[in-house]
């Protein structure tokens, strides 16, 4: 073990890989937040802009909130799963193109 508690070159994640994961998590969260805002605005927007009956307004706002929450989770998970699949080597047993 080296003096920083790591294992040196064997087994641990490198700084570049940790940076890539951090960037991908940030992208997943930001893109999910944007998609959520757009969907919530599209569904609940009319209820917030126009004078609608109370029941219709409640259904639109709550429905938009539920739909936005589900979309946030699905978008975040799908981006991270796609990143994980892309990070794996294409050939079993090989870790890099120059192996």
C-alpha positions, 0 to 999 in steps of 0.5 A: 500500500502506498502512504495515502492508503491506496493500492497504487496501480493495482485494483483501485480507480484512477483519478481520471475514472473518478472524474468521469464518474463525477461528471456523469453524475452531474450530467445525469442530475442536471439533465433530469432536473431540466426534463423535470422542469419542462414536463412539470411546466407543460402539465401544471402550467395551465393550472398555474396560468389560468383560472381553472376549477379547483379540482382540475387545478389540483389534478394538474398540479399533483399529476405534474408533480408525480410525473416529474418525480418519476421522470427525474428518477428514470432519467437519472438511472438511465443515464448512469446505467448507459455510462456504466455499460459504456465504461466496460471493456468491449472484449472480456479479459481486456482492460484497454485497447493497448492490452 
